[in-house]
Amino acid sequence: MGNTEQEVVKKKSRVPHVYIILLAVVLFCSILTYIVPAGTYDMVTLDSGREVVDAATFHTMDSTPVNLMQFLTAVPRGMQETALIIFFIFIVGGSFAVLNETGAIEAGLGKMVKALKGKEIMVIPVAMIVFSLLGAINGMAEETLPFIPIFVSLCIAMGYDSLTGTAIVFIGAGSGFAGAFLNPFTIGVAQGIAGLPLFSGIQYRIVIYIVMVTLGILFVMRYATKVRKNPELSPMRDIDLNRTDNMDLDNLHVFGVKEKAILGIFVASMVLLVIGVIKWGWYINEIAGLFFGMAILCALVGGLGLNQYAISLGEGMAAIATGALVVGFARAILVVLTDGNILFTILHSAANVLNNLPSMISAVGMYIFQCFLNFIVPSGSGQAAVSIPILAPLGDLVGVTRQTTCIAYQLGDGISNIFTPTSGYFMAGLGLARIPWDKWAKWILPLIGAWYVVGAIFVAVAQSVQLGPF
C-alpha cells in the first residue's frame, strides 16, 4: 500500500461512526447518573389531555444510577420506544427502491433536467420555499424522507451533488420548522402549555421565518453554483461518482406510457400525503401504509413481477438499515437519563441559574438551554412538555414574557434538528442520501452557526420589546 492510500485510510479512521458517537453520549449520560442527584417533578394533565410537569413540585429522590445491564439494554429499549419511526423508515426506503427499479423516476427526472437546461438553479429556491412552508405550517420532519432520494438524483443529474439535493429538502423544511409560524406540533403545544392565545405573535414569527429561509436558500445556492463550476470542490465527489443509481442523461430509460402512469401514481401519493397529514391528521402509520401501497401499485404497473417486487423492497430496506437504526441509538440517551432520574434535575438546575440573571440575559439563557436540551430531547412536542411548564413561570419571575419564552423554545428546538446526530429522522435521511454525518456536519456548520446567532438576536429583540400579549 502506498503512502497516499495509507493517509486516506488514516484520515477515514479518525472519524468515529455515528453509532460510536451516540454510544459515547449514552455512556457519558450513564456516568452522570452516579454524579447528578436524582430528582423529579409531579405530572399534571392539561384540559387538552397532554401530560406536563408541575413546575412547583420538584423534589429529590433516592439515587438510581444506571447499572451495566441498563446501559447495555438502553439501545434495545430505545429501538422499542421508536419502533414506529424505525419501521416507517424501512418502509420508505423499500418503497423507493421499488419505484427506482421501474425506471420511471430516472426517465421523468431526466426529461425534466433537459427541459430546464440553462435554468436548473431555479429548482433550488422554488423547491426550498415549498418545503419551508410545509415545515412552518405543518411541522414537516419525518415526512421529508421520501423526497431525499428524488432530489439527490435530480441534483446530481443537473451537475450539482448529493449534498445539494439533500440540502434542498432538509434545509428547506428545517428553516421553515425553526422559523415556524403555524406549526401545531411545536408552537401550538408550547403556547397551549404557556397559556398564550393559539398562534399569537404570528407577525413576529413570519419575520423569523423569512430570515431563516432566506439564509438557507442563499447558503445552498452559493454552494451549488460553486460545485457546478468545479465538481472537485464537492466533499461527496468520490461517493457520488460511485453511486449505482446515478442518471445517465445520454442513455435514459424510455419515458413511455407505463413510466408516465407510475409517475402519476407517485404524484397522486404525494398529494394524498399532504391532504392526509393536514386534513385527516395522518401520522407515521398512515404515511407508511400509503407508501407501501404506492410501491405495490408501481410494481404492478411497471411489470416487475411479485418476486422482483419483494427483492427490490428487501434491498431498499437493507440499504437504509444503518440510518433507520440510528433512531434507536439516539433514543437510548433519553432512556438512560430517565432511568437515572436526572433529566428533571438538569432542568431544575438550569432554571435556578436563569432565575439569578437579569431578564435579557435570562431570555437568551433560555434559548441557549433549549438549544442544548434539543440534543437529548429531539422531539419538539416532548421538549415543550418538559421545559415550558418550568421556564414559563420562571420567566414571569424574572421579567421574560411568555411569548419570548416560546420563541426561545421554538428556535432552540428547531435549528439543530438537521445537525445533531441524536435527531433520528435526520440521520435516517443522511442514510437515504448515503452522506456520512461528519461530511454533512462540516459542510452545514457555517449555516447552523449563522442560524444560532440570528436566533439569539430574535430572542433578545422579542424580550426588549416585551413581545406579548404577555
Wavefront OBJ file of the C-alpha trace (Angstrom):
o trace
v 0.000 0.000 0.000
v 1.393 3.407 -0.985
v 1.721 6.409 1.296
v -1.273 8.155 -0.262
v -3.552 5.166 0.340
v -2.314 4.878 3.941
v -3.081 8.571 4.505
v -6.631 8.101 3.169
v -7.233 5.120 5.478
v -5.846 7.045 8.472
v -7.994 10.063 7.621
v -11.134 7.934 7.441
v -10.330 6.151 10.690
v -10.175 9.459 12.594
v -13.933 9.988 12.217
v -15.954 7.755 14.567
v -19.022 6.023 13.181
v -22.275 7.683 14.249
v -23.130 4.616 16.361
v -19.893 5.118 18.300
v -20.622 8.834 18.795
v -24.078 8.068 20.163
v -22.852 5.202 22.346
v -20.247 7.549 23.828
v -23.005 10.030 24.685
v -25.096 7.211 26.228
v -22.069 6.145 28.307
v -21.407 9.727 29.405
v -25.036 10.188 30.469
v -24.904 6.852 32.302
v -21.848 8.054 34.264
v -23.680 11.304 35.061
v -26.367 9.285 36.884
v -23.685 8.465 39.516
v -22.799 12.157 39.926
v -26.006 14.177 39.432
v -28.617 13.773 42.188
v -31.870 12.107 41.136
v -34.946 14.315 41.114
v -38.411 14.553 39.625
v -41.483 16.706 39.187
v -45.071 15.637 39.686
v -47.017 15.408 36.438
v -50.342 17.101 35.742
v -52.801 16.580 32.884
v -53.988 19.639 30.972
v -57.514 20.058 29.614
v -56.129 19.015 26.225
v -55.125 15.664 27.725
v -51.378 16.349 27.449
v -49.235 15.412 30.463
v -46.766 18.082 31.592
v -44.607 18.711 34.650
v -45.858 20.768 37.590
v -43.093 23.369 37.955
v -43.697 23.876 41.685
v -43.228 20.232 42.672
v -39.551 19.440 42.093
v -38.149 17.132 44.751
v -35.080 14.965 45.091
v -35.341 11.223 45.401
v -33.153 8.229 46.142
v -30.317 7.906 43.653
v -30.994 5.481 40.793
v -27.676 5.212 38.918
v -27.714 3.291 35.658
v -26.160 -0.145 36.094
v -24.313 -2.153 33.465
v -27.394 -4.040 32.285
v -29.416 -0.839 31.985
v -26.615 0.650 29.889
v -26.407 -2.426 27.667
v -30.187 -2.521 27.182
v -30.550 1.219 26.581
v -30.181 0.860 22.803
v -32.598 -2.116 22.510
v -35.112 -0.250 24.659
v -34.561 2.895 22.599
v -35.345 0.897 19.478
v -38.511 -0.476 21.062
v -39.668 3.016 22.017
v -39.019 4.339 18.492
v -40.078 1.213 16.598
v -42.843 3.144 14.823
v -40.345 5.583 13.309
v -37.731 2.911 12.554
v -40.126 0.713 10.616
v -41.560 3.757 8.871
v -38.051 4.492 7.572
v -37.660 0.873 6.440
v -40.957 1.074 4.518
v -39.975 4.364 2.860
v -36.551 3.019 1.855
v -38.028 -0.195 0.472
v -40.845 1.572 -1.368
v -38.481 3.953 -3.136
v -36.234 1.068 -4.145
v -39.251 -0.494 -5.875
v -40.085 2.829 -7.522
v -36.492 3.229 -8.743
v -36.477 -0.324 -10.083
v -39.269 0.601 -12.526
v -37.017 3.242 -14.133
v -39.844 5.791 -14.126
v -38.133 8.226 -11.744
v -34.932 8.194 -13.802
v -36.850 8.763 -17.017
v -39.044 11.521 -15.602
v -36.204 13.402 -13.891
v -34.037 13.097 -16.986
v -36.752 14.697 -19.076
v -37.119 17.484 -16.513
v -33.376 18.165 -16.475
v -33.320 18.500 -20.254
v -36.343 20.826 -20.145
v -34.675 23.031 -17.533
v -31.367 23.306 -19.386
v -29.861 26.672 -18.522
v -32.382 27.335 -15.707
v -31.501 24.493 -13.333
v -30.592 26.836 -10.472
v -34.256 27.899 -10.117
v -35.156 24.432 -8.845
v -33.338 25.238 -5.586
v -35.251 28.328 -4.338
v -38.646 27.129 -5.596
v -38.376 23.677 -4.005
v -36.883 25.059 -0.766
v -39.725 27.569 -0.355
v -42.278 24.774 -0.805
v -40.538 22.578 1.785
v -40.117 25.547 4.146
v -43.851 26.290 4.060
v -44.608 22.654 4.867
v -42.170 22.876 7.780
v -43.569 26.203 9.004
v -47.237 25.274 8.735
v -47.314 21.551 9.356
v -44.040 20.714 11.095
v -42.730 18.579 8.232
v -39.930 16.346 9.574
v -40.138 12.557 9.056
v -42.321 13.311 6.018
v -39.272 14.771 4.232
v -37.594 11.361 3.916
v -39.363 10.158 0.738
v -38.195 13.252 -1.142
v -34.481 12.873 -0.422
v -33.618 10.135 -2.969
v -35.527 12.071 -5.623
v -33.718 15.366 -5.106
v -30.343 13.661 -4.748
v -30.791 12.012 -8.160
v -32.164 15.221 -9.669
v -29.309 17.413 -8.427
v -26.573 15.012 -9.487
v -28.131 14.867 -12.960
v -28.185 18.695 -13.098
v -24.466 18.879 -12.329
v -24.697 19.519 -8.597
v -24.118 16.875 -5.897
v -25.901 14.805 -3.257
v -25.288 17.487 -0.600
v -27.261 19.962 -2.716
v -30.143 17.533 -3.219
v -30.338 16.656 0.467
v -29.989 20.310 1.478
v -32.934 21.371 -0.678
v -35.143 19.037 1.362
v -33.566 19.270 4.825
v -32.581 22.954 4.889
v -35.822 23.917 3.163
v -38.054 22.110 5.678
v -35.650 22.756 8.574
v -35.543 26.523 8.088
v -39.335 26.575 7.938
v -39.574 24.393 11.046
v -37.211 26.631 13.026
v -38.999 29.786 11.867
v -42.462 28.224 12.003
v -45.489 30.474 12.365
v -48.331 27.911 12.357
v -46.746 24.601 13.394
v -49.271 22.905 15.735
v -46.689 20.375 16.985
v -44.285 22.987 18.377
v -45.859 26.440 18.613
v -49.353 25.072 19.232
v -48.171 22.795 22.043
v -45.829 25.359 23.645
v -48.340 28.217 23.578
v -51.077 25.930 24.895
v -48.914 24.951 27.875
v -47.857 28.585 28.464
v -51.482 29.726 28.389
v -50.958 32.033 25.392
v -53.600 32.569 22.669
v -53.003 29.964 19.969
v -50.563 31.180 17.276
v -50.308 34.644 18.854
v -47.225 36.599 17.806
v -47.599 35.299 14.249
v -46.376 38.554 12.660
v -43.069 38.340 14.525
v -42.727 34.655 13.654
v -43.292 35.379 9.959
v -40.298 37.752 10.088
v -38.231 34.973 11.729
v -39.408 32.553 9.025
v -38.409 34.876 6.174
v -34.926 35.499 7.599
v -34.229 31.801 8.369
v -35.429 30.593 4.953
v -33.571 33.334 3.073
v -30.310 32.435 4.813
v -30.860 28.761 3.960
v -31.608 29.403 0.278
v -28.607 31.733 -0.173
v -26.313 29.202 1.507
v -27.437 26.319 -0.736
v -27.480 28.338 -3.966
v -23.988 29.725 -3.342
v -22.615 26.237 -2.712
v -24.473 24.668 -5.661
v -23.159 27.312 -8.066
v -19.571 26.701 -6.916
v -19.862 22.922 -7.226
v -21.382 23.094 -10.693
v -18.467 25.217 -11.858
v -15.905 22.965 -10.172
v -17.234 19.491 -9.187
v -13.948 18.713 -7.411
v -14.995 21.104 -4.621
v -17.742 18.712 -3.532
v -16.918 16.712 -0.354
v -19.168 13.996 -1.834
v -17.388 13.804 -5.197
v -15.918 10.301 -4.800
v -19.086 8.847 -3.268
v -21.347 10.416 -5.904
v -19.225 9.094 -8.770
v -19.527 5.550 -7.400
v -23.304 5.585 -6.974
v -25.047 2.851 -8.941
v -28.294 4.807 -9.258
v -26.869 7.897 -11.000
v -28.704 9.003 -14.125
v -27.002 8.827 -17.491
v -28.675 11.662 -19.416
v -27.390 10.284 -22.706
v -28.842 6.837 -22.101
v -32.118 7.360 -20.232
v -34.850 4.829 -19.586
v -37.708 5.259 -22.076
v -40.330 7.707 -20.790
v -43.379 5.923 -22.171
v -46.991 5.400 -21.146
v -46.055 2.946 -18.400
v -43.489 5.310 -16.867
v -45.922 8.231 -17.026
v -48.546 6.135 -15.237
v -46.052 5.235 -12.491
v -45.100 8.884 -12.011
v -48.812 9.679 -11.920
v -49.195 7.197 -9.052
v -46.245 8.797 -7.289
v -47.571 12.367 -7.691
v -51.040 11.261 -6.550
v -49.420 9.658 -3.489
v -47.601 12.900 -2.645
v -50.817 14.906 -2.970
v -52.617 12.356 -0.804
v -49.772 12.590 1.736
v -50.196 16.359 2.109
v -54.006 16.157 2.283
v -53.878 13.233 4.719
v -51.493 14.985 7.098
v -53.245 18.374 7.020
v -56.912 17.369 6.751
v -57.173 13.884 8.234
v -54.410 14.011 10.835
v -52.336 11.227 9.296
v -49.128 10.301 11.047
v -46.477 7.641 10.646
v -48.680 4.526 10.331
v -50.904 6.052 7.669
v -47.978 7.550 5.733
v -46.109 4.219 5.820
v -49.244 2.460 4.581
v -49.566 4.998 1.775
v -46.008 4.366 0.552
v -46.393 0.614 0.912
v -49.495 0.751 -1.269
v -47.761 3.053 -3.758
v -44.880 0.574 -4.133
v -47.286 -2.289 -4.834
v -49.145 -0.298 -7.498
v -45.906 0.881 -9.122
v -44.575 -2.681 -9.230
v -47.780 -3.931 -10.871
v -47.883 -1.141 -13.452
v -44.136 -1.434 -14.064
v -44.400 -5.186 -14.669
v -41.763 -6.080 -12.082
v -43.442 -9.289 -11.003
v -44.022 -10.399 -7.432
v -40.526 -11.796 -6.835
v -38.736 -8.731 -8.211
v -41.010 -6.504 -6.143
v -40.062 -8.420 -2.991
v -36.345 -8.407 -3.868
v -36.330 -4.639 -4.531
v -38.295 -3.962 -1.349
v -35.817 -6.001 0.709
v -32.782 -4.390 -0.908
v -34.190 -0.930 -0.232
v -34.783 -1.771 3.417
v -31.272 -3.192 3.749
v -29.738 -0.056 2.204
v -31.421 2.188 4.774
v -30.836 -0.096 7.797
v -27.887 1.858 9.232
v -29.754 5.152 9.111
v -33.006 3.699 10.398
v -31.423 2.092 13.440
v -29.720 5.352 14.401
v -33.125 6.440 15.711
v -32.943 3.764 18.425
v -29.339 4.633 19.316
v -30.324 8.306 19.702
v -33.329 7.466 21.890
v -31.027 5.482 24.210
v -29.710 8.818 25.547
v -33.146 9.750 26.847
v -33.610 6.189 28.142
v -30.579 6.378 30.478
v -31.417 9.915 31.629
v -34.895 8.658 32.523
v -33.539 5.511 34.205
v -31.210 7.633 36.303
v -33.924 10.231 37.020
v -31.548 13.102 36.267
v -33.285 14.810 33.324
v -35.523 16.863 35.592
v -32.606 17.613 37.930
v -30.753 19.134 34.958
v -33.866 21.140 34.042
v -34.338 22.353 37.613
v -30.671 23.355 37.959
v -30.801 25.320 34.701
v -33.939 27.107 35.891
v -32.199 28.081 39.155
v -29.248 29.543 37.250
v -31.552 31.565 34.968
v -33.508 32.796 37.979
v -30.487 34.748 39.212
v -29.807 36.587 35.948
v -31.165 39.889 34.514
v -34.256 39.432 32.307
v -32.475 39.987 28.969
v -29.694 37.531 29.845
v -32.301 35.100 31.205
v -34.190 35.223 27.885
v -31.063 34.434 25.859
v -30.102 31.865 28.512
v -33.451 30.099 27.997
v -32.707 29.985 24.275
v -29.216 28.546 24.834
v -30.624 26.000 27.275
v -33.291 24.923 24.762
v -30.564 24.529 22.114
v -28.698 22.098 24.377
v -31.890 20.346 25.515
v -32.736 19.570 21.884
v -29.666 17.328 21.702
v -31.138 14.977 24.312
v -34.890 15.514 23.750
v -35.155 15.948 19.961
v -38.955 15.607 19.940
v -40.472 19.088 19.565
v -43.698 18.415 21.446
v -41.822 16.314 24.034
v -39.364 19.123 24.659
v -42.232 21.573 25.119
v -43.914 19.255 27.621
v -40.875 19.114 29.909
v -39.407 22.625 29.537
v -42.226 25.140 29.003
v -44.037 24.355 32.311
v -40.755 25.175 34.112
v -39.474 28.084 32.017
v -42.771 29.965 31.512
v -43.412 30.560 35.267
v -39.700 31.240 35.719
v -39.957 33.906 33.024
v -42.800 35.559 34.958
v -40.474 35.874 37.972
v -37.504 37.341 36.092
v -39.469 39.560 33.685
v -39.292 37.439 30.498
v -42.608 37.407 28.625
v -44.184 34.027 27.973
v -44.209 34.803 24.256
v -40.438 35.313 24.375
v -40.074 32.031 26.261
v -41.987 30.271 23.457
v -39.816 31.984 20.811
v -36.696 30.766 22.661
v -38.126 27.240 22.763
v -39.136 27.276 19.093
v -35.723 28.370 17.817
v -33.755 26.242 20.282
v -35.799 23.204 19.296
v -35.714 23.766 15.534
v -32.233 24.824 14.477
v -30.208 21.723 15.360
v -32.698 19.147 14.022
v -30.704 18.869 10.793
v -27.331 18.854 12.513
v -27.289 16.786 15.703
v -26.705 13.020 15.374
v -29.349 12.485 18.070
v -32.053 13.569 15.606
v -33.347 10.239 14.344
v -35.208 11.240 11.176
v -32.287 13.463 10.125
v -29.759 10.632 10.459
v -32.101 8.331 8.553
v -32.282 10.937 5.772
v -28.496 11.068 5.561
v -28.606 7.268 5.299
v -31.020 7.500 2.371
v -28.715 10.036 0.703
v -25.612 7.983 1.654
v -23.960 11.053 3.148
v -21.648 10.462 6.158
v -22.658 12.623 9.111
v -19.175 14.125 9.504
v -19.194 15.406 5.901
v -22.655 16.922 6.315
v -21.799 18.438 9.720
v -18.621 20.107 8.455
v -20.446 21.425 5.386
v -23.521 22.846 7.147
v -21.772 24.182 10.267
v -21.438 27.787 8.930
v -25.202 27.933 8.297
v -26.037 26.386 11.676
v -23.764 28.937 13.346
v -25.423 31.799 11.472
v -28.885 30.481 12.420
v -27.870 30.260 16.093
v -26.660 33.869 16.097
v -29.802 35.081 14.308
v -31.933 33.078 16.755
v -30.265 34.771 19.732
v -30.888 38.183 18.155
v -34.585 37.410 17.617
v -34.961 36.255 21.235
v -33.210 39.402 22.506
v -35.389 41.654 20.341
v -38.551 39.839 21.480
v -37.557 40.446 25.092
v -36.560 44.077 24.536
v -39.973 44.917 23.016
v -41.769 42.737 25.623
v -43.392 40.649 22.899
v -46.824 39.660 24.145
v -49.697 39.591 24.764
v -47.832 38.600 27.949
l 1 2 3 4 5 6 7 8 9 10 11 12 13 14 15 16 17 18 19 20 21 22 23 24 25 26 27 28 29 30 31 32 33 34 35 36 37 38 39 40 41 42 43 44 45 46 47 48 49 50 51 52 53 54 55 56 57 58 59 60 61 62 63 64 65 66 67 68 69 70 71 72 73 74 75 76 77 78 79 80 81 82 83 84 85 86 87 88 89 90 91 92 93 94 95 96 97 98 99 100 101 102 103 104 105 106 107 108 109 110 111 112 113 114 115 116 117 118 119 120 121 122 123 124 125 126 127 128 129 130 131 132 133 134 135 136 137 138 139 140 141 142 143 144 145 146 147 148 149 150 151 152 153 154 155 156 157 158 159 160 161 162 163 164 165 166 167 168 169 170 171 172 173 174 175 176 177 178 179 180 181 182 183 184 185 186 187 188 189 190 191 192 193 194 195 196 197 198 199 200 201 202 203 204 205 206 207 208 209 210 211 212 213 214 215 216 217 218 219 220 221 222 223 224 225 226 227 228 229 230 231 232 233 234 235 236 237 238 239 240 241 242 243 244 245 246 247 248 249 250 251 252 253 254 255 256 257 258 259 260 261 262 263 264 265 266 267 268 269 270 271 272 273 274 275 276 277 278 279 280 281 282 283 284 285 286 287 288 289 290 291 292 293 294 295 296 297 298 299 300 301 302 303 304 305 306 307 308 309 310 311 312 313 314 315 316 317 318 319 320 321 322 323 324 325 326 327 328 329 330 331 332 333 334 335 336 337 338 339 340 341 342 343 344 345 346 347 348 349 350 351 352 353 354 355 356 357 358 359 360 361 362 363 364 365 366 367 368 369 370 371 372 373 374 375 376 377 378 379 380 381 382 383 384 385 386 387 388 389 390 391 392 393 394 395 396 397 398 399 400 401 402 403 404 405 406 407 408 409 410 411 412 413 414 415 416 417 418 419 420 421 422 423 424 425 426 427 428 429 430 431 432 433 434 435 436 437 438 439 440 441 442 443 444 445 446 447 448 449 450 451 452 453 454 455 456 457 458 459 460 461 462 463 464 465 466 467 468 469 470
